[in-house]
Amino acid sequence: MMKKRMRFPLLMLLLGLLLVFSTAGCDSLAEDEEGGDDALYIYSWGDYLDPEVITQFEEETGIHVVLDEFDTNESMYPRVKEGATNYDLICPSDYMIQKMAENDLLQPLDYSQLPNAKKYIGKDFFKQAESYDPGNRYSIPYCWGTVGLMYNKKLVADDVDSWSVLFDPRYKDEILMQDSARDAFMIPLRMMGDSMNTKDAAELEKARDMLIAQKPLVQAYGVDDIRDKLASGEAALGVIYSGEAINLLKANPDLAFCPAPKEGTNLWMDGWVIPKQAKHVENAHKFIDFLCRPDIAAKNFEALGYSTPNTGVRELVEDDMDEDEIEIAFPEPSVYQGQETYQYLGETLDKLYTKLWLQVKVE
């Protein structure tokens, strides 16, 4: 049900390149390449669209949807760049949207075909998207969340509101960290008052040293296993994505969630973009605008669990949610306003992050 928020994993670029060659010609789009004018080829995260939403779109429009899925931004990018398949619509994350735009892989949106997007996508989220898509030229926000702290109230002595708890010796072997360079480095960078998008090698090296010093306290670096260990009580606290918090609170009532530690955190956003080589551009616009209808956005929200920028959804779903769930899914603006969103830093910085993260992992 929950999407795997795997951001900048070690060697993911190489794995993505291998994926291009291992899967080319094997996906559903390759089997239905001709499609005709009444087709729409979508490339999205796994389990990121409610199947009923796709069916409803096909019934309402007569447009046949062909959906292919990816696990990481890094595995998606080379397929699009090399033109392995001509997709009409893609759902990358913030920094990857910026990278694709800078490499001339996207075409501008036609907002005259997106009335629901203009009406229902909150202004705060369009403003946030400006950090990676100036002028909101290429993308429409779809899902968003923060990187936060989940902790077990029976195992952690105090309420948690700071990343510093991850460096507290009292919780040795009880701490879970994301196995992701950007998400890991974000924490010491914010603790030092530095931007999570810093390009300063000295700042990154200091962050590396903090992570190396923290390592003896860490039980594990992981992804899905963080969620499982917190739910079962095998660890006291861990770094998770806010979209996972609601289900974790249901799984273990001893857990509590801090969506935005006081030093600041990453506010991630995924959005819909139309690649430059798209063949069904009008259909792509129709699908984006369809997703922005409050009733459709509500269906996706209930299926996925991730926060939505759609201002018409809360009133449709809140009667079936408790207060904690509402607070996580629809937080006060103070939770997300002023938070940074990851930006694409360039190939040189990508390599530096990979190098420094490797040094943390092998130290």
N, C-alpha and C positions, 0 to 999 in steps of 0.2 A: 504493500500500500504506500509506504513512504519512499520517496525518491532518495537515492543515495547521493548525498551532497559531497561528492569526491572532488576536492578542489586542489589542483596542482600536486597530485601525488608524484612520488619519486619515479623518475624515468617514464612518466606517462606519455611524454611526447614520442619516445621511441616505441612504446606499446601502441600508440595511436597509428604510427606509420605502419607497423606490422599488421594492424587491423585492416588498413586499407587494402593490402594485398590479400589477406586471408579471407575477407568477406566480399570483395568486389564480385558482383555478378550473382551473389547468393541471397540478396534481400528481396523483399516483396516488390519493391519498386522496379528492380531489374527485370522481374518477371512480367511487368505490366507497363512497359516503357512507353507504349504508344498512347494509351489512355483516351485520347480525343480531347475536345474542348470541355467536356463535362467531367473533368478529372481534377484532382488536387493531390499533389505529392508532398507529404509532410515528414519532416525529420525532427524528432523531439526526444526528450528524456524518456526513459522507460516508465510506464505507468503514470504518465503526466497528463493524460486526457481520459475522462470518464468515457468508456465505450458507448454508453447510452447517448452521450453528447454527439459523438460522431454519427451514430445512427440517426439521431434527430436532424442533424444538419443535412445528411443525405436525403432524408425524406422530405424536408422542407424545400430543398434547392434542386434536387435531381443531380447533384454533383457527387461523383464517386471519389471517396477519400482512400488514398493508399498511404498507410502509416509505417514508417521505419523508425527505429528507436536507437538511441545511443546511451552509453553509461557515463561518459565524461565529455567535457568541452574539448579536451585534447584529442579524443578519438574522432569526434565529429569534424573538427577543423580541416584536417588534411583531405578528407573525402570531398568537402565542398571546394577547397582551394584547387585541388587537382581536377575538379570536374568529373569525378568518378560517376556521379549521378546528378541529374538536373532536378533538384528539389524546388518546390514553389514556396515553401514556408518552413522556417526553422525556428527553434526556441533555444537560443544560447543564453549564457549568463552575462551579466554586466560587462566584465573586462573582455570577454570574448566578442561581444558585440562591437566594442571599441576596436579590437584587433581586426575584425572582419571589415569594418568600415574603413580603417586606415589602409587596408590592403585591397580596397576597391572590389570587395566581394558582395556588397549590398546595393540595393537600389532604394531611392527615397520613397517614403509612403505617400499615398494620395489621401489626405485627410478628408476630402470631399466624399470619399467612399467609406468613411469610418465615423458615422454620426454617433453610434453608441460609445465608441472609445472617447470621443470628445465630451460626451455627456456624463459618463459614469466612472472613468478612470480619474482618481483623485488628483487634484493639483499638486499636492505634496509629493506624489510619486512621479509625476512628470518632472517636477523640479529635481527630485533625487536622481532621476535618469539622465538629467543634463550633464552630470559629472562624467559619464562615459559616452553619452550620445547628445552632444550639444544641439540644441534646437529641437530635440526629439524627432530628428529627421528620419531615422531608420527603424525605430523600435517602439512597440507598445508594451508597457509593463504587464506581466501576466501573474507571477507569484513572487512573493518576497518573504524575507524573514531576517532574523539576527543570529549571530553566533553567541550563545549564552552559556550559563553554568547551571547544571542540574546537580543537586546534592541531596543526600539522605539526612533528614532531620534527626534521626536517631544516632547517626555516626559523626555528624559535624556539629561542633559545639555551639556555633553562633549562626545567626542569619548571614547569608552570603551576599555581598554587594560589590566585591572587588576581585580582580584577577589574582591578587596577592595570595589568596587562599591556596592556589595551586603550587605555591612555593613554601607552604607551611610544613615544617618537619613533623608536626603532629599527625599528618595524614600520609606518611611514608607508606608506599605500596598500596595506597587507596585512591590514587589519582589516575584518571584516564584522559589522555590527550588525543586530539585528532591527528591521524597520520597524513598530514597535509602541510606543505611548507608555508603557504601563505597564512593559513589559519593558525599554525603554531607560532610563526614569527609575529603575527599581529599582536599577540598577547604581551610579550615583553616590550615591543615597540610602543604600545599604548601605555604601558606602565612607566616607561621612560619619558612619556609625553611626545613621542615622535609619531609621525604619520605612518599608517600602515601601507601607504604607497610611496614610502621614502625611496629615493634613488642613491642615498648616501651609503657607501660601502662601510664606512666606519660605524654608522648606526646599526647596520645589519650585522656586523661582526659582534657588536656589543649584545645584540639580541641573541645571537648564536651562543655566546658565552653564558648568558642567563639560562638558556635552554639546556646547555650541557651541565650547568650547575644543578638544575632542577632534576635532571634525568634519574638520579638515585631514588627520588621520591615517586617516580612514575611506575605504576603497575603495568601499563600497556599503552602503546600507540595503536589506534584502531579506527574503524569506521562503523560498520554495523554492530560489531561486538561491544562497542561502548554502550549502545542502547540496551543490549541484552544484559550486560553486567550490571547496569544501574537498575534495571527492572528486577533483577533477581537478588539485589543487595550484595553483590560480590565486590563492589567498590563504593567508596563514600561520596565521590564527586567526579564529575567529568564535563568536558566541553562538548556541547551538542548544538544542533540547529533547532531553532524555535519550532519548526514544523513537526519535530519529533516529540516535543514536550507534552502535548495534549495526551497522546497515547501512553506516554510514560507515566503521567500522573494517574491515569486510569489503571495502569498495570500495577503500580505500587504507591499506595496513599502516603507512604513515609517520605516520598520525594517532594522537593520544592524546586522552583525554577527562577533564576535571575536572568531575564532576557537581555539586559544591557548593563554589565558592570560599570561602575562609576568612572573608570578610566576611559571608557569608550569601547565600541566594538564594531565589527563589520555588519553593515546592512547590505545583504545580497539581494539582487533582483534578477529575475529571468524575464525575457521579453521575446515577442514575436517579431521576426524580421523576414524580409523577402529578398532572397539572393538575386544577384544581378542576372543570372542565367535562367531565372524562372520563366516557364512557358505559359503558366496559367495565373497571371498576375491579378486579373479581376476576381478570380475564384479565391485567391489568397486573401484579398481584401475582404471578401464576403465572409470568409471563415473567421478572420480576426474580429470583425465587427459582431459576428454571431457570438463569439466567446465573451464579448463585452456586454451582452444582454444580461441584466441581473439574474434572471431565472437560470440561465445557462452557467454563469459564473458561480451561482450558488450550488448547482449540481457538481461542478468541478471541485469546489471548496469542500463539500461534504465527502467526496470520494478521495481527495488527496490529503486534506488536513493542513495545507500550507496557507498562510495569510494571503488575502487577495487585495489588490489596490482598488477593486470595484466598490464604489460607495453605496451601491444599491443592494449589496448582499446581506449585510448584518441583520436588517429587519426581517429577512426571509428565513434566517437560520437560528437566531439567538434564542427562540423559545425552546429549542431542543438542546441547549447548552447550559452548563452551570457557570457560575461566576468566574472560576479559575480559567475555564476554557475560553470564555469570552475575553478575559483580560490578556490571554496569550495570543489569541487569533486576531483580536481587534484592539491592540494596545493604545493607550493615550499617545498623542503626538510627541509628548516629551520623551517617550522611549526611543523613537527613531529619528526625530529631527536633530540635525547636527551630526549624526553618525556618518562615518565614511563608507563609501562603496569601493570595492577593489577596482583598480584601473589597470589596463594593460601597460606594462612598464618597458616593453621591448625585449628583443631576443637576448641581449647582453645581460639584462637584469634577471630574466628567466633562468639563464644558465647560472648566474651567481646564487640565486635562491636555491637551485637544485644542489649546487656544490656545498653551500653552507648547511643545508638540511641533511645532506649525506654525512657531513662532519658531526652533526648532532647525533644521528642514528648509530654511527659506528664508533663513537668515542668510548 
